[in-house]
Amino acid sequence: MKKSGEAMKIKKIVNITIIALCLCLAAGVGVFIYNAESSYKINNDFESVPLQFNPDDSSSSYQMNNVEVTVYGGFIKGTKKDKNGTKSLVIRALSPLPSMKIKGKTTGNISLRLENINPDFYAKSIIANNLPTAKVAVNTLQLSVAFDVGEIINIEPVQPTGTDSSGKNKYVILGDNRDGYDTFAQIIQQANGLNPVFVIDNGDLVFSGKPNQYRLFDKTVGNISTTLCTTMGNHDIRGNGRDIYTMLYGPAYYSFDFADSHFVFLDSSPGWAEKQAISDEQYTWLENDLKKAQGKSIFVISHIPPQDPRSDVTKNEIPNYVNEVKENGNWLEEKLNNYSESKSMNHGFQDPNEAAKFENLMSTYRVDTVYLSHIHSYLEYTKDGVRYLITGGAGAELLTKDSYYHYMIAKIGDVKTATIVELPSPANNYISRYGATIQLFANAMYEENPVPVVFVIAGLVLLLILLIIKLYLWKKQPLESLWKWLIDVAIFAVKRFKELFSNKSGN
């Protein structure tokens, strides 16, 4: 009866553990799918509007409450309900100093919420307009504009002119932050300390275009205290990623002027999976845009480089990486090295003719620098007088030898100099780098899906408990016999010890 009762208890524990295991795994998988596939919603007080953007003059227009608002160098993102119940028109800047035109059809007042700017920098540039302004976030300014019937109000920030030899006006360039959240957060913190006029992120903002990944990225870049200028990478458009990107960050391609410099942002994200990287529509727009920008310093930003320079350049040896593996020193390291060197390294345009077309456009219209990423490293090459800088070290895995985490700093008006800032990176051998990659993906999985990960880990712990119980039941009799034998050995040892030492003391 005793054994039967014990068996019933064990069976009950097993059944409860199995139910808990199934619930944990089901909850983990369910929440993961919901986080990854659910529709993206910024918050309950925000309502997005369909993107209306004219890349020819970088303008976006919207009519709200008998007033028409047109923004140049930004786009109308949506409306936000304020705490007092009124609605603000949300404008996202695509440039550091967007201008606006407000045309009233009746007498009234409109609240404008201008996000993705440096509020202090922008407020100083429109001081002549004498508008009530309030800084509502680290990168958001609230403006209140009163108007009369038929009145047109132009908000035109004062643009800096000429070159800046002091280096006061600088910008930061980074790429391929993706799921390297720790490294990316370090870059944002350091960038804020530099107080740049804008930050360029040239693609692969997220790993696979999932809503939860964009939600985390958008929360992270909300800490940037200036304008963030983005372009899409091949990872960003996976799944429904392009639609989410458009809602959050606007058009696929655009341009703006700052001082005597012209910046052009292109969408080459299809180039990883499709033969043509940049659409014919973009090429037509690009050529017209470059024609209008002649006489300025021109910088073009895109994700996928026209060609992969890794096979044509001398390796960039990094002095502070001393963990190089000597020849025949480590079997596994040699195998990983052979694999990395033998696999395809072509991360440029798939069509060589398109690569030549792109590079010809750059040289024909005297582009100074093309900023690219896609390759998780720092590389550069010059073609027909145009400098191509590949900076893909903002957080994604580093598997190219001699690569390191980094970002770049450039000065407005200085077309020749760019400073590379290096961050802590995996040691320069493949074992360490593959290990760091596994850790990066594990951390990213938890950052993006903390609740599902906790449920799955709980399920795995319960599974381990079940296996231990199963092993115990399977080996119960041998274990009990072993336990008895160990007890008998211990008893005999104690008895024999006493006999030996008692006899010795008696002698």
C-alpha positions in Angstrom: 0.0 0.0 0.0 2.9 2.3 0.9 4.6 1.8 -2.5 1.2 2.2 -4.3 0.6 5.6 -2.6 4.1 6.7 -3.4 3.6 5.8 -7.0 0.4 7.7 -7.1 2.1 10.8 -5.7 4.9 10.6 -8.3 2.3 10.1 -11.1 0.4 13.2 -9.9 3.6 15.3 -9.9 4.5 14.1 -13.4 1.0 15.0 -14.7 1.1 18.5 -13.1 4.6 19.0 -14.5 3.5 18.0 -18.0 0.5 20.4 -17.9 2.7 23.2 -16.7 5.3 22.4 -19.4 2.6 22.5 -22.2 1.2 25.8 -20.8 4.6 27.4 -20.7 5.6 26.4 -24.2 2.2 27.3 -25.6 2.3 30.7 -23.9 5.9 31.3 -25.0 5.2 30.4 -28.7 1.9 32.3 -28.7 3.3 35.5 -27.3 6.3 35.3 -29.6 4.1 35.0 -32.7 1.8 37.8 -31.5 4.8 40.1 -30.9 6.3 39.3 -34.2 3.2 39.4 -36.4 0.8 41.8 -34.7 0.1 45.2 -36.4 2.4 48.0 -35.3 0.7 50.7 -33.3 2.7 53.6 -32.0 0.4 54.4 -29.1 -3.3 54.9 -28.4 -3.2 58.7 -28.8 -1.6 58.6 -32.2 -3.2 58.0 -35.6 -1.1 57.7 -38.7 -2.0 59.1 -42.1 -1.0 57.7 -45.5 2.4 59.0 -46.6 2.1 61.8 -49.1 5.6 62.9 -50.2 7.0 64.6 -53.3 10.7 63.7 -53.5 11.3 66.5 -56.2 11.0 69.2 -53.6 11.0 67.0 -50.4 7.5 68.2 -49.5 4.5 66.7 -47.8 1.0 68.3 -47.4 -2.0 67.6 -45.2 -5.3 69.5 -44.5 -6.6 69.5 -40.9 -9.4 71.7 -39.4 -9.6 74.1 -42.4 -5.9 74.7 -42.5 -3.4 73.3 -45.0 0.1 72.5 -43.8 3.0 71.8 -46.1 6.4 70.8 -44.8 9.6 70.8 -46.8 12.4 68.5 -45.5 10.0 66.4 -43.6 6.6 64.6 -43.9 3.2 64.6 -42.2 3.2 61.5 -40.0 -0.2 61.6 -38.3 -2.2 63.2 -35.5 -1.8 63.0 -31.8 -4.4 63.7 -29.2 -3.0 66.0 -26.5 -3.9 65.7 -22.8 -6.5 68.5 -23.1 -8.3 66.6 -25.8 -7.1 68.7 -28.8 -5.2 67.2 -31.7 -1.7 68.1 -32.8 -0.4 67.5 -36.3 2.7 65.3 -36.0 5.5 66.2 -38.4 8.6 64.1 -38.7 11.7 65.9 -39.9 13.9 64.3 -42.6 16.4 67.1 -42.3 17.8 69.2 -39.4 15.9 72.4 -40.4 12.6 71.6 -42.1 10.5 74.6 -43.3 6.7 74.8 -43.2 3.9 76.7 -44.9 0.5 77.1 -43.1 -2.4 78.4 -45.1 -5.6 79.1 -43.1 -9.1 78.9 -44.7 -10.7 80.3 -41.6 -9.4 82.1 -38.5 -8.0 79.6 -36.0 -5.0 78.0 -34.4 -3.1 74.8 -35.0 -0.8 72.8 -32.8 2.2 71.3 -34.6 4.4 68.6 -33.0 7.7 68.6 -34.8 9.7 65.4 -34.0 13.1 64.1 -34.9 15.0 67.4 -34.5 17.2 69.2 -32.0 14.6 71.4 -30.3 17.0 74.1 -29.1 18.8 74.3 -32.4 15.5 74.5 -34.4 13.9 77.0 -32.0 16.9 79.4 -32.4 16.7 79.1 -36.2 13.0 80.3 -36.2 13.2 83.0 -33.6 12.1 85.6 -36.1 8.7 83.9 -36.5 8.0 84.7 -32.8 6.0 81.5 -32.3 5.1 79.9 -29.0 7.2 76.8 -28.7 7.7 74.1 -26.0 10.2 71.3 -25.8 8.1 68.2 -25.1 10.8 65.5 -25.6 14.5 65.2 -26.2 14.0 65.5 -29.9 10.5 67.0 -30.2 9.2 70.6 -30.3 5.6 71.7 -29.9 4.6 74.8 -31.9 1.4 76.8 -31.7 0.4 78.8 -34.9 -2.4 81.2 -35.0 -3.8 82.3 -38.5 -6.4 84.5 -40.1 -8.7 83.7 -43.1 -6.5 83.3 -46.2 -3.3 84.1 -44.3 -0.1 82.2 -45.3 2.5 81.8 -42.6 5.9 80.6 -43.6 8.2 79.1 -41.0 11.6 79.2 -42.7 14.6 78.3 -40.4 17.8 80.3 -41.0 20.2 77.9 -42.7 23.9 78.1 -41.9 26.1 79.2 -44.8 29.6 78.5 -46.0 32.0 76.0 -44.5 32.6 75.6 -40.8 36.3 75.4 -40.1 35.7 75.2 -36.4 34.0 71.8 -36.8 31.0 73.0 -34.7 28.5 71.6 -37.2 29.2 67.9 -37.5 27.3 64.7 -38.3 27.6 61.1 -37.3 27.4 58.1 -39.7 26.7 54.5 -38.7 25.2 51.4 -40.3 24.1 47.9 -39.6 23.1 48.3 -35.9 20.4 45.7 -36.4 20.2 43.5 -33.2 23.4 44.7 -31.5 21.5 46.7 -28.9 24.3 47.2 -26.4 26.7 48.6 -29.0 24.0 50.7 -30.6 23.1 52.2 -27.3 26.7 53.1 -26.7 26.9 54.9 -30.0 23.7 56.9 -29.3 25.1 57.9 -25.9 28.4 59.0 -27.4 26.6 60.7 -30.4 24.5 62.8 -28.0 27.7 63.9 -26.3 29.0 65.2 -29.6 25.9 67.3 -30.3 25.8 66.7 -34.1 23.4 68.4 -36.3 22.1 65.0 -37.5 22.9 61.3 -37.4 22.9 59.0 -40.5 21.8 55.4 -40.1 22.3 53.8 -43.5 20.3 50.7 -43.2 19.6 47.4 -41.5 17.9 49.1 -38.6 16.3 45.8 -37.5 17.0 42.1 -38.1 13.9 40.9 -39.9 11.3 43.7 -40.3 9.2 42.4 -37.4 6.9 44.8 -35.5 8.5 44.0 -32.1 11.9 44.8 -33.6 10.8 48.1 -35.0 9.1 48.9 -31.7 12.4 48.3 -29.8 14.4 50.2 -32.4 12.0 53.2 -32.4 12.2 53.3 -28.6 16.0 53.2 -28.7 16.4 56.0 -31.2 13.9 58.1 -29.3 16.9 58.9 -27.1 18.8 60.6 -29.9 18.7 64.4 -29.2 19.0 65.4 -32.9 17.7 64.5 -36.3 18.1 60.8 -37.3 18.3 60.4 -41.1 17.6 56.8 -42.2 17.5 54.6 -45.2 16.3 51.1 -45.6 18.5 48.0 -45.6 17.7 44.5 -46.9 16.8 43.3 -43.4 14.4 46.2 -42.8 12.0 45.2 -45.6 11.6 41.6 -44.7 7.9 40.6 -44.1 5.8 43.7 -43.6 8.9 45.7 -42.7 8.6 48.3 -45.6 5.1 49.3 -44.5 6.2 49.8 -40.9 9.3 51.7 -42.0 7.2 54.0 -44.1 4.8 54.7 -41.3 7.6 55.5 -38.8 10.3 57.1 -41.0 8.7 58.1 -44.2 9.8 58.0 -47.8 12.3 55.5 -49.3 14.3 58.2 -51.0 14.7 61.9 -50.4 17.4 64.7 -50.2 18.1 67.9 -48.3 20.6 70.8 -48.1 22.5 71.9 -45.1 24.8 74.9 -45.5 26.7 74.3 -48.7 26.3 70.5 -48.6 23.6 68.3 -50.3 22.7 64.9 -48.9 20.9 62.3 -50.9 19.3 59.2 -49.4 18.5 56.2 -51.7 16.7 52.9 -51.3 18.9 49.9 -52.4 17.4 47.4 -50.0 16.0 45.1 -52.8 19.6 44.5 -54.1 20.3 41.6 -51.8 17.4 39.4 -53.2 16.7 41.0 -56.6 18.8 41.6 -59.6 18.1 45.4 -59.6 19.1 47.2 -56.4 17.8 50.7 -57.2 14.6 51.2 -59.2 14.4 53.0 -62.5 12.1 55.6 -60.9 14.8 56.4 -58.4 17.6 56.6 -61.0 15.5 59.2 -62.9 14.9 61.2 -59.8 18.5 60.8 -58.6 20.0 62.3 -61.8 17.6 65.3 -61.7 18.4 65.8 -58.1 22.2 65.7 -58.7 21.8 68.2 -61.5 20.1 70.7 -59.2 22.8 70.2 -56.6 25.8 71.1 -58.7 28.1 73.5 -57.1 27.5 72.1 -53.6 29.4 69.3 -51.8 27.3 66.2 -52.5 27.0 63.2 -50.3 25.0 60.1 -51.3 23.7 57.6 -48.7 22.5 54.1 -49.4 22.8 50.6 -47.9 24.1 48.1 -50.4 27.4 49.1 -52.1 27.7 48.9 -55.9 30.7 46.5 -55.4 32.3 44.6 -52.6 35.8 45.8 -52.2 37.0 43.0 -49.9 38.7 41.0 -52.6 40.5 44.0 -54.0 42.0 45.6 -50.9 44.8 44.9 -48.5 43.5 43.8 -45.1 43.2 46.5 -42.6 45.3 45.0 -39.7 44.2 46.3 -36.3 47.2 46.7 -33.9 45.3 46.2 -30.7 44.0 42.8 -31.7 46.7 40.4 -30.6 44.7 37.2 -30.5 45.7 36.1 -34.0 45.9 32.4 -34.5 49.2 31.1 -35.6 49.5 28.7 -38.5 48.6 25.2 -37.4 48.0 26.5 -34.0 44.3 25.6 -33.6 42.4 23.0 -35.7 38.9 24.6 -35.3 40.2 28.1 -35.9 41.8 26.9 -39.2 38.5 25.2 -40.3 36.5 28.4 -39.6 39.1 30.5 -41.3 39.0 28.3 -44.4 35.2 28.4 -44.5 35.2 32.2 -44.2 37.7 32.7 -46.9 36.1 30.2 -49.3 32.5 31.3 -49.1 31.1 34.0 -51.4 32.1 37.5 -50.2 30.1 39.4 -52.8 27.8 41.8 -51.0 27.6 44.4 -53.9 25.0 44.8 -56.6 24.1 41.6 -58.3 24.2 43.2 -61.7 27.7 44.5 -62.7 26.1 46.7 -65.3 24.0 48.4 -62.6 27.1 48.9 -60.4 28.9 50.6 -63.4 25.8 52.7 -64.0 25.6 53.9 -60.4 29.3 54.6 -60.1 29.2 56.5 -63.5 26.4 58.7 -62.1 28.4 59.5 -59.0 31.5 60.5 -61.0 29.5 62.4 -63.7 27.8 64.6 -61.2 30.9 65.0 -59.0 29.7 63.4 -55.8 32.2 63.8 -53.1 31.4 60.8 -50.9 29.1 57.8 -51.0 28.2 56.4 -47.5 27.3 52.7 -47.5 27.0 49.8 -45.1 25.7 46.2 -45.6 29.2 44.7 -45.0 29.8 44.5 -41.3 33.2 46.2 -41.3 34.9 49.4 -42.3 36.2 49.5 -45.9 36.7 52.2 -48.5 37.7 52.6 -52.1 37.9 55.4 -54.7 36.5 55.2 -58.2 36.8 58.0 -60.8 37.4 60.6 -58.1 34.5 59.5 -55.8 35.2 58.1 -52.4 33.1 55.2 -51.2 33.0 54.6 -47.4 31.5 51.4 -46.1 30.7 51.7 -42.4 28.7 48.6 -41.1 29.9 48.3 -37.5 27.1 49.7 -35.4 26.2 46.4 -33.7 25.5 43.5 -36.1 27.7 40.4 -35.9 31.3 40.8 -37.0 32.5 37.7 -38.9 34.8 39.5 -41.4 38.3 39.2 -40.1 39.9 42.5 -38.9 36.5 44.2 -38.6 35.4 46.1 -35.5 32.5 48.0 -34.1 32.6 51.6 -34.9 30.9 54.8 -36.2 32.2 57.8 -38.0 32.2 61.6 -37.5 32.3 64.1 -40.3 32.3 67.9 -40.4 30.0 70.0 -42.5 32.1 71.6 -45.2 35.0 69.1 -44.9 34.7 66.6 -47.8 38.0 64.9 -47.1 38.1 64.0 -43.5 36.0 61.5 -41.5 37.0 60.3 -38.1 36.5 56.6 -37.2 35.5 55.9 -33.5 36.2 52.3 -32.5 34.2 50.5 -29.8 34.9 47.3 -27.9 34.7 44.4 -30.3 35.2 40.6 -30.3 38.8 39.4 -30.5 40.2 39.0 -34.0 39.9 35.3 -34.3 37.0 33.3 -35.7 36.2 31.2 -32.6 35.7 34.4 -30.5 33.7 36.1 -33.2 31.3 33.1 -33.7 30.9 32.9 -29.9 30.2 36.6 -29.8 27.6 36.2 -32.6 25.8 33.5 -30.7 25.7 35.7 -27.6 24.5 38.7 -29.7 21.6 36.7 -31.1 20.7 35.3 -27.7 20.7 38.8 -26.1 18.6 40.1 -29.0 16.1 37.4 -28.7 15.5 38.3 -25.1 15.5 42.0 -25.7 12.9 41.6 -28.4 10.8 38.9 -26.7 11.4 38.9 -22.9 8.0 37.3 -21.9 8.1 34.5 -24.5 11.8 33.7 -23.6 10.9 33.5 -19.9 8.0 31.1 -20.7 10.2 28.9 -22.9 13.0 28.8 -20.4 10.5 27.8 -17.7 9.2 25.1 -20.0 12.8 23.8 -20.6 13.4 23.7 -16.8 10.2 21.7 -16.4 11.3 19.4 -19.2 14.6 18.8 -17.4 12.6 18.0 -14.2 10.5 15.5 -16.1 13.7 13.8 -17.5 15.2 13.6 -14.0 11.9 12.0 -12.6 11.9 9.6 -15.6 15.5 8.7 -15.0 14.8 8.2 -11.3 11.8 5.9 -12.0 13.8 3.9 -14.6 16.8 3.4 -12.4 14.9 3.4 -9.1 15.8 -0.2 -8.1 19.5 0.1 -9.0 19.7 3.4 -7.2 18.0 2.1 -4.1 20.4 -0.9 -4.1 23.4 1.4 -4.6 22.2 3.6 -1.7 21.9 0.6 0.6 25.3 -0.7 -0.4 26.8 2.7 0.3 25.2 2.8 3.7 26.4 -0.8 4.5 29.9 0.2 3.4 29.8 3.3 5.7 28.5 1.2 8.6 31.2 -1.4 8.1 33.9 1.2 7.8 32.9 2.9 11.0 32.7 -0.4 12.8 36.1 -1.5 11.5 37.6 1.9 12.3 36.5 1.5 16.0 37.8 -2.0 16.2 41.3 -1.1 14.9 41.7 2.0 17.0 40.2 0.4 20.2 42.6 -2.6 19.9 45.5 -0.2 19.3 44.6 1.8 22.4 44.3 -1.5 24.4 47.8 -2.6 23.4 
